[in-house]
Amino acid sequence: MLFRSCESAPGQIIDVTLADGSQVTLDADSAIRVAFAKDVRRLTLERGSAYFEVEHDAAHPFQVAVADRRVIVTGTRFVTAIAGDSAQISVLHGRVAIGRRDAARANALEGALGVTAGERAIFQSGAPQIVKTRADVEAATAWRQRRLVFRNAPLSEVITAAARYSDTPLVVADPALKRIFITTVLPLEGDGALADRMAALLPIRAEHAADGRVLIRAE
């Protein structure tokens, strides 16, 4: 069995080639654990988000554990993400099955939910329901192009997401940020600190505290 752990630091997006030729892109502050065996190519998304481009191999299913579910594929492209106790899977190409059984079991797909290209599955750890919707592929994969896409999202969510790419800690310091919804494209690269560039683009103030944190308040 081959074991490998990969992780990215805050602000760092990295590409990883697995032993089978599959490609993984780790979002900032994300981690996966890889444990390839003779029967199943097993991985675990431990935190953050990851994009997978899986080499087709019907004899050796590719399985990603996300929260308390397992995503089983033979060859496809999809994005996984964890935020707190919530998780989501967006399929760009092919098909995946989301269930609780290990891919090595004969009945691995029994009771599993099929998700095809252009669909997204959202679920919470410990909850039985999986909600399937149309995938917003641009938003799900924008971080691979070093930008973030938000559609009618609360500013507090925008700040929390952007914090993973900042050199300094970003703190939601104003409850009003939860009540302000915006649609925007946020570039992750550019001149100056990310917090200052966000303050020029969004209706927020960035206050640099003495302890190194940046306190974000509504404008």
PyMOL commands that place a pseudoatom at each C-alpha (Angstrom):
pseudoatom trace, name=CA, resn=MET, resi=1, chain=A, elem=C, hetatm=0, pos=[0.000, 0.000, 0.000]
pseudoatom trace, name=CA, resn=LEU, resi=2, chain=A, elem=C, hetatm=0, pos=[1.278, 3.462, -0.914]
pseudoatom trace, name=CA, resn=PHE, resi=3, chain=A, elem=C, hetatm=0, pos=[0.720, 6.258, 1.615]
pseudoatom trace, name=CA, resn=ARG, resi=4, chain=A, elem=C, hetatm=0, pos=[1.191, 9.934, 0.949]
pseudoatom trace, name=CA, resn=SER, resi=5, chain=A, elem=C, hetatm=0, pos=[-0.038, 13.098, 2.587]
pseudoatom trace, name=CA, resn=CYS, resi=6, chain=A, elem=C, hetatm=0, pos=[-0.130, 16.410, 0.745]
pseudoatom trace, name=CA, resn=GLU, resi=7, chain=A, elem=C, hetatm=0, pos=[-1.068, 19.816, 2.076]
pseudoatom trace, name=CA, resn=SER, resi=8, chain=A, elem=C, hetatm=0, pos=[-0.948, 23.420, 0.971]
pseudoatom trace, name=CA, resn=ALA, resi=9, chain=A, elem=C, hetatm=0, pos=[-0.190, 26.420, 3.128]
pseudoatom trace, name=CA, resn=PRO, resi=10, chain=A, elem=C, hetatm=0, pos=[-2.510, 29.443, 3.411]
pseudoatom trace, name=CA, resn=GLY, resi=11, chain=A, elem=C, hetatm=0, pos=[-2.279, 31.386, 0.156]
pseudoatom trace, name=CA, resn=GLN, resi=12, chain=A, elem=C, hetatm=0, pos=[-0.664, 28.461, -1.677]
pseudoatom trace, name=CA, resn=ILE, resi=13, chain=A, elem=C, hetatm=0, pos=[-2.317, 26.455, -4.481]
pseudoatom trace, name=CA, resn=ILE, resi=14, chain=A, elem=C, hetatm=0, pos=[-0.390, 23.358, -5.557]
pseudoatom trace, name=CA, resn=ASP, resi=15, chain=A, elem=C, hetatm=0, pos=[-0.617, 20.670, -8.234]
pseudoatom trace, name=CA, resn=VAL, resi=16, chain=A, elem=C, hetatm=0, pos=[0.065, 17.039, -7.327]
pseudoatom trace, name=CA, resn=THR, resi=17, chain=A, elem=C, hetatm=0, pos=[0.535, 14.025, -9.619]
pseudoatom trace, name=CA, resn=LEU, resi=18, chain=A, elem=C, hetatm=0, pos=[-0.488, 10.753, -7.960]
pseudoatom trace, name=CA, resn=ALA, resi=19, chain=A, elem=C, hetatm=0, pos=[1.157, 7.372, -8.504]
pseudoatom trace, name=CA, resn=ASP, resi=20, chain=A, elem=C, hetatm=0, pos=[-1.534, 6.326, -11.010]
pseudoatom trace, name=CA, resn=GLY, resi=21, chain=A, elem=C, hetatm=0, pos=[-1.145, 9.497, -13.090]
pseudoatom trace, name=CA, resn=SER, resi=22, chain=A, elem=C, hetatm=0, pos=[-4.244, 11.194, -11.690]
pseudoatom trace, name=CA, resn=GLN, resi=23, chain=A, elem=C, hetatm=0, pos=[-3.921, 14.935, -11.131]
pseudoatom trace, name=CA, resn=VAL, resi=24, chain=A, elem=C, hetatm=0, pos=[-4.953, 16.788, -7.975]
pseudoatom trace, name=CA, resn=THR, resi=25, chain=A, elem=C, hetatm=0, pos=[-4.943, 20.538, -7.420]
pseudoatom trace, name=CA, resn=LEU, resi=26, chain=A, elem=C, hetatm=0, pos=[-5.089, 21.547, -3.767]
pseudoatom trace, name=CA, resn=ASP, resi=27, chain=A, elem=C, hetatm=0, pos=[-6.712, 24.845, -2.894]
pseudoatom trace, name=CA, resn=ALA, resi=28, chain=A, elem=C, hetatm=0, pos=[-5.068, 27.104, -0.326]
pseudoatom trace, name=CA, resn=ASP, resi=29, chain=A, elem=C, hetatm=0, pos=[-4.871, 25.696, 3.223]
pseudoatom trace, name=CA, resn=SER, resi=30, chain=A, elem=C, hetatm=0, pos=[-6.089, 22.254, 2.113]
pseudoatom trace, name=CA, resn=ALA, resi=31, chain=A, elem=C, hetatm=0, pos=[-4.902, 18.707, 2.733]
pseudoatom trace, name=CA, resn=ILE, resi=32, chain=A, elem=C, hetatm=0, pos=[-5.422, 15.208, 1.358]
pseudoatom trace, name=CA, resn=ARG, resi=33, chain=A, elem=C, hetatm=0, pos=[-4.242, 11.810, 2.518]
pseudoatom trace, name=CA, resn=VAL, resi=34, chain=A, elem=C, hetatm=0, pos=[-3.532, 9.155, -0.112]
pseudoatom trace, name=CA, resn=ALA, resi=35, chain=A, elem=C, hetatm=0, pos=[-3.574, 5.392, 0.534]
pseudoatom trace, name=CA, resn=PHE, resi=36, chain=A, elem=C, hetatm=0, pos=[-3.474, 3.394, -2.706]
pseudoatom trace, name=CA, resn=ALA, resi=37, chain=A, elem=C, hetatm=0, pos=[-4.074, -0.340, -2.282]
pseudoatom trace, name=CA, resn=LYS, resi=38, chain=A, elem=C, hetatm=0, pos=[-4.215, -3.249, -4.741]
pseudoatom trace, name=CA, resn=ASP, resi=39, chain=A, elem=C, hetatm=0, pos=[-7.987, -3.024, -5.099]
pseudoatom trace, name=CA, resn=VAL, resi=40, chain=A, elem=C, hetatm=0, pos=[-8.940, 0.631, -4.520]
pseudoatom trace, name=CA, resn=ARG, resi=41, chain=A, elem=C, hetatm=0, pos=[-7.236, 4.003, -4.946]
pseudoatom trace, name=CA, resn=ARG, resi=42, chain=A, elem=C, hetatm=0, pos=[-8.256, 5.635, -1.652]
pseudoatom trace, name=CA, resn=LEU, resi=43, chain=A, elem=C, hetatm=0, pos=[-7.883, 9.286, -0.667]
pseudoatom trace, name=CA, resn=THR, resi=44, chain=A, elem=C, hetatm=0, pos=[-9.266, 11.479, 2.098]
pseudoatom trace, name=CA, resn=LEU, resi=45, chain=A, elem=C, hetatm=0, pos=[-9.947, 15.196, 1.866]
pseudoatom trace, name=CA, resn=GLU, resi=46, chain=A, elem=C, hetatm=0, pos=[-8.903, 16.295, 5.351]
pseudoatom trace, name=CA, resn=ARG, resi=47, chain=A, elem=C, hetatm=0, pos=[-9.629, 20.009, 4.947]
pseudoatom trace, name=CA, resn=GLY, resi=48, chain=A, elem=C, hetatm=0, pos=[-10.228, 22.669, 2.345]
pseudoatom trace, name=CA, resn=SER, resi=49, chain=A, elem=C, hetatm=0, pos=[-10.909, 22.010, -1.334]
pseudoatom trace, name=CA, resn=ALA, resi=50, chain=A, elem=C, hetatm=0, pos=[-9.386, 19.883, -4.062]
pseudoatom trace, name=CA, resn=TYR, resi=51, chain=A, elem=C, hetatm=0, pos=[-9.832, 19.386, -7.800]
pseudoatom trace, name=CA, resn=PHE, resi=52, chain=A, elem=C, hetatm=0, pos=[-9.414, 15.843, -9.122]
pseudoatom trace, name=CA, resn=GLU, resi=53, chain=A, elem=C, hetatm=0, pos=[-8.709, 14.709, -12.683]
pseudoatom trace, name=CA, resn=VAL, resi=54, chain=A, elem=C, hetatm=0, pos=[-8.818, 10.923, -12.382]
pseudoatom trace, name=CA, resn=GLU, resi=55, chain=A, elem=C, hetatm=0, pos=[-7.088, 8.437, -14.669]
pseudoatom trace, name=CA, resn=HIS, resi=56, chain=A, elem=C, hetatm=0, pos=[-9.629, 5.892, -15.903]
pseudoatom trace, name=CA, resn=ASP, resi=57, chain=A, elem=C, hetatm=0, pos=[-9.144, 2.444, -14.401]
pseudoatom trace, name=CA, resn=ALA, resi=58, chain=A, elem=C, hetatm=0, pos=[-12.380, 0.457, -14.031]
pseudoatom trace, name=CA, resn=ALA, resi=59, chain=A, elem=C, hetatm=0, pos=[-10.574, -2.358, -12.213]
pseudoatom trace, name=CA, resn=HIS, resi=60, chain=A, elem=C, hetatm=0, pos=[-9.312, 0.007, -9.495]
pseudoatom trace, name=CA, resn=PRO, resi=61, chain=A, elem=C, hetatm=0, pos=[-11.993, 2.486, -8.354]
pseudoatom trace, name=CA, resn=PHE, resi=62, chain=A, elem=C, hetatm=0, pos=[-10.847, 5.905, -7.201]
pseudoatom trace, name=CA, resn=GLN, resi=63, chain=A, elem=C, hetatm=0, pos=[-12.414, 6.811, -3.861]
pseudoatom trace, name=CA, resn=VAL, resi=64, chain=A, elem=C, hetatm=0, pos=[-12.289, 10.122, -1.986]
pseudoatom trace, name=CA, resn=ALA, resi=65, chain=A, elem=C, hetatm=0, pos=[-13.565, 10.239, 1.594]
pseudoatom trace, name=CA, resn=VAL, resi=66, chain=A, elem=C, hetatm=0, pos=[-15.242, 13.607, 2.176]
pseudoatom trace, name=CA, resn=ALA, resi=67, chain=A, elem=C, hetatm=0, pos=[-16.713, 14.216, 5.644]
pseudoatom trace, name=CA, resn=ASP, resi=68, chain=A, elem=C, hetatm=0, pos=[-18.678, 11.022, 6.383]
pseudoatom trace, name=CA, resn=ARG, resi=69, chain=A, elem=C, hetatm=0, pos=[-19.270, 10.054, 2.728]
pseudoatom trace, name=CA, resn=ARG, resi=70, chain=A, elem=C, hetatm=0, pos=[-17.218, 8.321, 0.054]
pseudoatom trace, name=CA, resn=VAL, resi=71, chain=A, elem=C, hetatm=0, pos=[-17.056, 9.569, -3.528]
pseudoatom trace, name=CA, resn=ILE, resi=72, chain=A, elem=C, hetatm=0, pos=[-16.384, 6.658, -5.905]
pseudoatom trace, name=CA, resn=VAL, resi=73, chain=A, elem=C, hetatm=0, pos=[-15.302, 7.057, -9.538]
pseudoatom trace, name=CA, resn=THR, resi=74, chain=A, elem=C, hetatm=0, pos=[-13.331, 5.221, -12.222]
pseudoatom trace, name=CA, resn=GLY, resi=75, chain=A, elem=C, hetatm=0, pos=[-12.340, 8.254, -14.293]
pseudoatom trace, name=CA, resn=THR, resi=76, chain=A, elem=C, hetatm=0, pos=[-13.717, 11.800, -14.262]
pseudoatom trace, name=CA, resn=ARG, resi=77, chain=A, elem=C, hetatm=0, pos=[-13.102, 15.398, -13.189]
pseudoatom trace, name=CA, resn=PHE, resi=78, chain=A, elem=C, hetatm=0, pos=[-14.680, 16.815, -10.044]
pseudoatom trace, name=CA, resn=VAL, resi=79, chain=A, elem=C, hetatm=0, pos=[-14.180, 19.297, -7.207]
pseudoatom trace, name=CA, resn=THR, resi=80, chain=A, elem=C, hetatm=0, pos=[-14.639, 18.583, -3.501]
pseudoatom trace, name=CA, resn=ALA, resi=81, chain=A, elem=C, hetatm=0, pos=[-14.853, 21.087, -0.663]
pseudoatom trace, name=CA, resn=ILE, resi=82, chain=A, elem=C, hetatm=0, pos=[-15.324, 21.025, 3.114]
pseudoatom trace, name=CA, resn=ALA, resi=83, chain=A, elem=C, hetatm=0, pos=[-16.437, 24.016, 5.184]
pseudoatom trace, name=CA, resn=GLY, resi=84, chain=A, elem=C, hetatm=0, pos=[-17.127, 23.228, 8.835]
pseudoatom trace, name=CA, resn=ASP, resi=85, chain=A, elem=C, hetatm=0, pos=[-19.445, 20.215, 8.927]
pseudoatom trace, name=CA, resn=SER, resi=86, chain=A, elem=C, hetatm=0, pos=[-20.725, 20.877, 5.398]
pseudoatom trace, name=CA, resn=ALA, resi=87, chain=A, elem=C, hetatm=0, pos=[-19.327, 19.395, 2.189]
pseudoatom trace, name=CA, resn=GLN, resi=88, chain=A, elem=C, hetatm=0, pos=[-20.025, 19.611, -1.497]
pseudoatom trace, name=CA, resn=ILE, resi=89, chain=A, elem=C, hetatm=0, pos=[-19.073, 17.754, -4.665]
pseudoatom trace, name=CA, resn=SER, resi=90, chain=A, elem=C, hetatm=0, pos=[-19.260, 19.401, -8.108]
pseudoatom trace, name=CA, resn=VAL, resi=91, chain=A, elem=C, hetatm=0, pos=[-18.827, 17.140, -11.151]
pseudoatom trace, name=CA, resn=LEU, resi=92, chain=A, elem=C, hetatm=0, pos=[-17.255, 18.676, -14.258]
pseudoatom trace, name=CA, resn=HIS, resi=93, chain=A, elem=C, hetatm=0, pos=[-17.026, 15.550, -16.418]
pseudoatom trace, name=CA, resn=GLY, resi=94, chain=A, elem=C, hetatm=0, pos=[-18.201, 11.963, -16.084]
pseudoatom trace, name=CA, resn=ARG, resi=95, chain=A, elem=C, hetatm=0, pos=[-20.080, 10.597, -13.108]
pseudoatom trace, name=CA, resn=VAL, resi=96, chain=A, elem=C, hetatm=0, pos=[-19.482, 9.860, -9.418]
pseudoatom trace, name=CA, resn=ALA, resi=97, chain=A, elem=C, hetatm=0, pos=[-21.399, 7.908, -6.785]
pseudoatom trace, name=CA, resn=ILE, resi=98, chain=A, elem=C, hetatm=0, pos=[-21.682, 9.293, -3.246]
pseudoatom trace, name=CA, resn=GLY, resi=99, chain=A, elem=C, hetatm=0, pos=[-22.403, 6.833, -0.459]
pseudoatom trace, name=CA, resn=ARG, resi=100, chain=A, elem=C, hetatm=0, pos=[-21.134, 5.412, 2.805]
pseudoatom trace, name=CA, resn=ARG, resi=101, chain=A, elem=C, hetatm=0, pos=[-19.693, 2.056, 1.703]
pseudoatom trace, name=CA, resn=ASP, resi=102, chain=A, elem=C, hetatm=0, pos=[-16.056, 1.449, 0.779]
pseudoatom trace, name=CA, resn=ALA, resi=103, chain=A, elem=C, hetatm=0, pos=[-15.405, 0.849, -2.922]
pseudoatom trace, name=CA, resn=ALA, resi=104, chain=A, elem=C, hetatm=0, pos=[-13.886, -2.555, -2.155]
pseudoatom trace, name=CA, resn=ARG, resi=105, chain=A, elem=C, hetatm=0, pos=[-17.252, -3.945, -1.018]
pseudoatom trace, name=CA, resn=ALA, resi=106, chain=A, elem=C, hetatm=0, pos=[-19.356, -5.857, -3.530]
pseudoatom trace, name=CA, resn=ASN, resi=107, chain=A, elem=C, hetatm=0, pos=[-22.374, -3.677, -2.710]
pseudoatom trace, name=CA, resn=ALA, resi=108, chain=A, elem=C, hetatm=0, pos=[-20.391, -0.412, -2.606]
pseudoatom trace, name=CA, resn=LEU, resi=109, chain=A, elem=C, hetatm=0, pos=[-22.855, 1.435, -4.820]
pseudoatom trace, name=CA, resn=GLU, resi=110, chain=A, elem=C, hetatm=0, pos=[-25.981, 0.216, -3.038]
pseudoatom trace, name=CA, resn=GLY, resi=111, chain=A, elem=C, hetatm=0, pos=[-27.891, 3.250, -1.831]
pseudoatom trace, name=CA, resn=ALA, resi=112, chain=A, elem=C, hetatm=0, pos=[-25.309, 5.630, -3.331]
pseudoatom trace, name=CA, resn=LEU, resi=113, chain=A, elem=C, hetatm=0, pos=[-26.397, 8.815, -5.074]
pseudoatom trace, name=CA, resn=GLY, resi=114, chain=A, elem=C, hetatm=0, pos=[-25.243, 9.273, -8.661]
pseudoatom trace, name=CA, resn=VAL, resi=115, chain=A, elem=C, hetatm=0, pos=[-24.024, 12.733, -9.607]
pseudoatom trace, name=CA, resn=THR, resi=116, chain=A, elem=C, hetatm=0, pos=[-23.252, 13.544, -13.244]
pseudoatom trace, name=CA, resn=ALA, resi=117, chain=A, elem=C, hetatm=0, pos=[-21.454, 16.320, -15.112]
pseudoatom trace, name=CA, resn=GLY, resi=118, chain=A, elem=C, hetatm=0, pos=[-22.970, 19.715, -14.373]
pseudoatom trace, name=CA, resn=GLU, resi=119, chain=A, elem=C, hetatm=0, pos=[-24.445, 18.633, -11.028]
pseudoatom trace, name=CA, resn=ARG, resi=120, chain=A, elem=C, hetatm=0, pos=[-23.484, 19.434, -7.442]
pseudoatom trace, name=CA, resn=ALA, resi=121, chain=A, elem=C, hetatm=0, pos=[-24.174, 17.452, -4.264]
pseudoatom trace, name=CA, resn=ILE, resi=122, chain=A, elem=C, hetatm=0, pos=[-24.314, 19.187, -0.864]
pseudoatom trace, name=CA, resn=PHE, resi=123, chain=A, elem=C, hetatm=0, pos=[-24.494, 17.416, 2.487]
pseudoatom trace, name=CA, resn=GLN, resi=124, chain=A, elem=C, hetatm=0, pos=[-23.634, 17.711, 6.165]
pseudoatom trace, name=CA, resn=SER, resi=125, chain=A, elem=C, hetatm=0, pos=[-21.661, 15.238, 8.208]
pseudoatom trace, name=CA, resn=GLY, resi=126, chain=A, elem=C, hetatm=0, pos=[-24.023, 13.096, 10.263]
pseudoatom trace, name=CA, resn=ALA, resi=127, chain=A, elem=C, hetatm=0, pos=[-27.112, 14.129, 8.297]
pseudoatom trace, name=CA, resn=PRO, resi=128, chain=A, elem=C, hetatm=0, pos=[-28.801, 11.573, 6.010]
pseudoatom trace, name=CA, resn=GLN, resi=129, chain=A, elem=C, hetatm=0, pos=[-29.892, 13.923, 3.247]
pseudoatom trace, name=CA, resn=ILE, resi=130, chain=A, elem=C, hetatm=0, pos=[-27.857, 14.851, 0.173]
pseudoatom trace, name=CA, resn=VAL, resi=131, chain=A, elem=C, hetatm=0, pos=[-29.179, 17.795, -1.839]
pseudoatom trace, name=CA, resn=LYS, resi=132, chain=A, elem=C, hetatm=0, pos=[-28.428, 17.724, -5.562]
pseudoatom trace, name=CA, resn=THR, resi=133, chain=A, elem=C, hetatm=0, pos=[-28.480, 20.960, -7.587]
pseudoatom trace, name=CA, resn=ARG, resi=134, chain=A, elem=C, hetatm=0, pos=[-27.033, 22.380, -10.776]
pseudoatom trace, name=CA, resn=ALA, resi=135, chain=A, elem=C, hetatm=0, pos=[-23.310, 22.986, -10.357]
pseudoatom trace, name=CA, resn=ASP, resi=136, chain=A, elem=C, hetatm=0, pos=[-21.905, 26.490, -10.654]
pseudoatom trace, name=CA, resn=VAL, resi=137, chain=A, elem=C, hetatm=0, pos=[-18.746, 25.262, -12.365]
pseudoatom trace, name=CA, resn=GLU, resi=138, chain=A, elem=C, hetatm=0, pos=[-17.204, 28.728, -12.660]
pseudoatom trace, name=CA, resn=ALA, resi=139, chain=A, elem=C, hetatm=0, pos=[-17.554, 29.429, -8.944]
pseudoatom trace, name=CA, resn=ALA, resi=140, chain=A, elem=C, hetatm=0, pos=[-16.468, 25.908, -7.924]
pseudoatom trace, name=CA, resn=THR, resi=141, chain=A, elem=C, hetatm=0, pos=[-13.241, 26.035, -9.928]
pseudoatom trace, name=CA, resn=ALA, resi=142, chain=A, elem=C, hetatm=0, pos=[-12.394, 29.756, -9.975]
pseudoatom trace, name=CA, resn=TRP, resi=143, chain=A, elem=C, hetatm=0, pos=[-9.688, 29.340, -7.331]
pseudoatom trace, name=CA, resn=ARG, resi=144, chain=A, elem=C, hetatm=0, pos=[-7.668, 27.328, -9.855]
pseudoatom trace, name=CA, resn=GLN, resi=145, chain=A, elem=C, hetatm=0, pos=[-7.396, 30.557, -11.883]
pseudoatom trace, name=CA, resn=ARG, resi=146, chain=A, elem=C, hetatm=0, pos=[-6.455, 32.477, -8.715]
pseudoatom trace, name=CA, resn=ARG, resi=147, chain=A, elem=C, hetatm=0, pos=[-9.776, 34.208, -8.287]
pseudoatom trace, name=CA, resn=LEU, resi=148, chain=A, elem=C, hetatm=0, pos=[-12.975, 33.694, -6.292]
pseudoatom trace, name=CA, resn=VAL, resi=149, chain=A, elem=C, hetatm=0, pos=[-16.497, 34.028, -7.663]
pseudoatom trace, name=CA, resn=PHE, resi=150, chain=A, elem=C, hetatm=0, pos=[-19.434, 34.899, -5.400]
pseudoatom trace, name=CA, resn=ARG, resi=151, chain=A, elem=C, hetatm=0, pos=[-23.087, 35.152, -6.389]
pseudoatom trace, name=CA, resn=ASN, resi=152, chain=A, elem=C, hetatm=0, pos=[-25.407, 36.861, -3.895]
pseudoatom trace, name=CA, resn=ALA, resi=153, chain=A, elem=C, hetatm=0, pos=[-23.179, 35.807, -1.007]
pseudoatom trace, name=CA, resn=PRO, resi=154, chain=A, elem=C, hetatm=0, pos=[-22.987, 37.496, 2.413]
pseudoatom trace, name=CA, resn=LEU, resi=155, chain=A, elem=C, hetatm=0, pos=[-19.876, 39.596, 2.893]
pseudoatom trace, name=CA, resn=SER, resi=156, chain=A, elem=C, hetatm=0, pos=[-18.994, 37.545, 5.963]
pseudoatom trace, name=CA, resn=GLU, resi=157, chain=A, elem=C, hetatm=0, pos=[-18.737, 34.463, 3.720]
pseudoatom trace, name=CA, resn=VAL, resi=158, chain=A, elem=C, hetatm=0, pos=[-16.573, 36.372, 1.254]
pseudoatom trace, name=CA, resn=ILE, resi=159, chain=A, elem=C, hetatm=0, pos=[-14.182, 37.443, 4.008]
pseudoatom trace, name=CA, resn=THR, resi=160, chain=A, elem=C, hetatm=0, pos=[-13.974, 33.917, 5.463]
pseudoatom trace, name=CA, resn=ALA, resi=161, chain=A, elem=C, hetatm=0, pos=[-13.220, 32.413, 2.047]
pseudoatom trace, name=CA, resn=ALA, resi=162, chain=A, elem=C, hetatm=0, pos=[-10.617, 35.066, 1.203]
pseudoatom trace, name=CA, resn=ALA, resi=163, chain=A, elem=C, hetatm=0, pos=[-8.867, 34.595, 4.551]
pseudoatom trace, name=CA, resn=ARG, resi=164, chain=A, elem=C, hetatm=0, pos=[-7.355, 31.330, 3.290]
pseudoatom trace, name=CA, resn=TYR, resi=165, chain=A, elem=C, hetatm=0, pos=[-5.355, 33.304, 0.731]
pseudoatom trace, name=CA, resn=SER, resi=166, chain=A, elem=C, hetatm=0, pos=[-4.196, 36.145, 2.958]
pseudoatom trace, name=CA, resn=ASP, resi=167, chain=A, elem=C, hetatm=0, pos=[-0.709, 36.513, 4.451]
pseudoatom trace, name=CA, resn=THR, resi=168, chain=A, elem=C, hetatm=0, pos=[-2.309, 38.049, 7.545]
pseudoatom trace, name=CA, resn=PRO, resi=169, chain=A, elem=C, hetatm=0, pos=[-5.352, 36.811, 9.501]
pseudoatom trace, name=CA, resn=LEU, resi=170, chain=A, elem=C, hetatm=0, pos=[-8.634, 38.354, 8.312]
pseudoatom trace, name=CA, resn=VAL, resi=171, chain=A, elem=C, hetatm=0, pos=[-11.283, 38.694, 11.010]
pseudoatom trace, name=CA, resn=VAL, resi=172, chain=A, elem=C, hetatm=0, pos=[-14.997, 39.322, 10.467]
pseudoatom trace, name=CA, resn=ALA, resi=173, chain=A, elem=C, hetatm=0, pos=[-15.360, 42.056, 13.089]
pseudoatom trace, name=CA, resn=ASP, resi=174, chain=A, elem=C, hetatm=0, pos=[-18.789, 43.434, 12.216]
pseudoatom trace, name=CA, resn=PRO, resi=175, chain=A, elem=C, hetatm=0, pos=[-22.085, 41.456, 12.412]
pseudoatom trace, name=CA, resn=ALA, resi=176, chain=A, elem=C, hetatm=0, pos=[-23.466, 43.689, 9.652]
pseudoatom trace, name=CA, resn=LEU, resi=177, chain=A, elem=C, hetatm=0, pos=[-21.288, 41.772, 7.177]
pseudoatom trace, name=CA, resn=LYS, resi=178, chain=A, elem=C, hetatm=0, pos=[-23.691, 38.822, 7.471]
pseudoatom trace, name=CA, resn=ARG, resi=179, chain=A, elem=C, hetatm=0, pos=[-26.567, 40.983, 6.242]
pseudoatom trace, name=CA, resn=ILE, resi=180, chain=A, elem=C, hetatm=0, pos=[-24.876, 42.485, 3.190]
pseudoatom trace, name=CA, resn=PHE, resi=181, chain=A, elem=C, hetatm=0, pos=[-25.054, 40.299, 0.064]
pseudoatom trace, name=CA, resn=ILE, resi=182, chain=A, elem=C, hetatm=0, pos=[-22.878, 40.836, -2.980]
pseudoatom trace, name=CA, resn=THR, resi=183, chain=A, elem=C, hetatm=0, pos=[-22.041, 39.351, -6.370]
pseudoatom trace, name=CA, resn=THR, resi=184, chain=A, elem=C, hetatm=0, pos=[-18.397, 39.809, -7.308]
pseudoatom trace, name=CA, resn=VAL, resi=185, chain=A, elem=C, hetatm=0, pos=[-15.240, 38.318, -8.782]
pseudoatom trace, name=CA, resn=LEU, resi=186, chain=A, elem=C, hetatm=0, pos=[-12.331, 38.670, -6.363]
pseudoatom trace, name=CA, resn=PRO, resi=187, chain=A, elem=C, hetatm=0, pos=[-8.796, 38.435, -7.849]
pseudoatom trace, name=CA, resn=LEU, resi=188, chain=A, elem=C, hetatm=0, pos=[-6.416, 36.644, -5.509]
pseudoatom trace, name=CA, resn=GLU, resi=189, chain=A, elem=C, hetatm=0, pos=[-3.283, 38.073, -7.087]
pseudoatom trace, name=CA, resn=GLY, resi=190, chain=A, elem=C, hetatm=0, pos=[-2.262, 41.704, -7.482]
pseudoatom trace, name=CA, resn=ASP, resi=191, chain=A, elem=C, hetatm=0, pos=[-0.251, 44.531, -5.983]
pseudoatom trace, name=CA, resn=GLY, resi=192, chain=A, elem=C, hetatm=0, pos=[-0.478, 45.138, -2.247]
pseudoatom trace, name=CA, resn=ALA, resi=193, chain=A, elem=C, hetatm=0, pos=[-2.074, 43.163, 0.545]
pseudoatom trace, name=CA, resn=LEU, resi=194, chain=A, elem=C, hetatm=0, pos=[-5.209, 41.172, -0.242]
pseudoatom trace, name=CA, resn=ALA, resi=195, chain=A, elem=C, hetatm=0, pos=[-7.183, 42.937, 2.518]
pseudoatom trace, name=CA, resn=ASP, resi=196, chain=A, elem=C, hetatm=0, pos=[-6.385, 46.374, 1.073]
pseudoatom trace, name=CA, resn=ARG, resi=197, chain=A, elem=C, hetatm=0, pos=[-7.317, 45.277, -2.448]
pseudoatom trace, name=CA, resn=MET, resi=198, chain=A, elem=C, hetatm=0, pos=[-10.603, 43.890, -1.108]
pseudoatom trace, name=CA, resn=ALA, resi=199, chain=A, elem=C, hetatm=0, pos=[-11.328, 47.190, 0.663]
pseudoatom trace, name=CA, resn=ALA, resi=200, chain=A, elem=C, hetatm=0, pos=[-10.915, 49.010, -2.662]
pseudoatom trace, name=CA, resn=LEU, resi=201, chain=A, elem=C, hetatm=0, pos=[-13.337, 46.610, -4.382]
pseudoatom trace, name=CA, resn=LEU, resi=202, chain=A, elem=C, hetatm=0, pos=[-15.949, 45.847, -1.708]
pseudoatom trace, name=CA, resn=PRO, resi=203, chain=A, elem=C, hetatm=0, pos=[-18.040, 47.962, 0.722]
pseudoatom trace, name=CA, resn=ILE, resi=204, chain=A, elem=C, hetatm=0, pos=[-15.732, 47.183, 3.662]
pseudoatom trace, name=CA, resn=ARG, resi=205, chain=A, elem=C, hetatm=0, pos=[-13.029, 48.784, 5.806]
pseudoatom trace, name=CA, resn=ALA, resi=206, chain=A, elem=C, hetatm=0, pos=[-9.813, 46.946, 6.617]
pseudoatom trace, name=CA, resn=GLU, resi=207, chain=A, elem=C, hetatm=0, pos=[-8.347, 47.961, 9.995]
pseudoatom trace, name=CA, resn=HIS, resi=208, chain=A, elem=C, hetatm=0, pos=[-4.812, 46.711, 10.640]
pseudoatom trace, name=CA, resn=ALA, resi=209, chain=A, elem=C, hetatm=0, pos=[-4.527, 45.790, 14.332]
pseudoatom trace, name=CA, resn=ALA, resi=210, chain=A, elem=C, hetatm=0, pos=[-1.304, 45.940, 16.353]
pseudoatom trace, name=CA, resn=ASP, resi=211, chain=A, elem=C, hetatm=0, pos=[-1.283, 42.155, 16.774]
pseudoatom trace, name=CA, resn=GLY, resi=212, chain=A, elem=C, hetatm=0, pos=[-1.067, 41.597, 13.004]
pseudoatom trace, name=CA, resn=ARG, resi=213, chain=A, elem=C, hetatm=0, pos=[-4.723, 40.789, 12.399]
pseudoatom trace, name=CA, resn=VAL, resi=214, chain=A, elem=C, hetatm=0, pos=[-6.859, 42.698, 9.916]
pseudoatom trace, name=CA, resn=LEU, resi=215, chain=A, elem=C, hetatm=0, pos=[-10.314, 43.552, 11.256]
pseudoatom trace, name=CA, resn=ILE, resi=216, chain=A, elem=C, hetatm=0, pos=[-12.946, 43.751, 8.529]
pseudoatom trace, name=CA, resn=ARG, resi=217, chain=A, elem=C, hetatm=0, pos=[-15.972, 45.995, 9.063]
pseudoatom trace, name=CA, resn=ALA, resi=218, chain=A, elem=C, hetatm=0, pos=[-18.812, 47.187, 6.834]
pseudoatom trace, name=CA, resn=GLU, resi=219, chain=A, elem=C, hetatm=0, pos=[-18.187, 50.506, 5.095]
for i in range(1, 219): cmd.bond("trace and resi %d" % i, "trace and resi %d" % (i + 1))
show_as sticks, trace
zoom trace
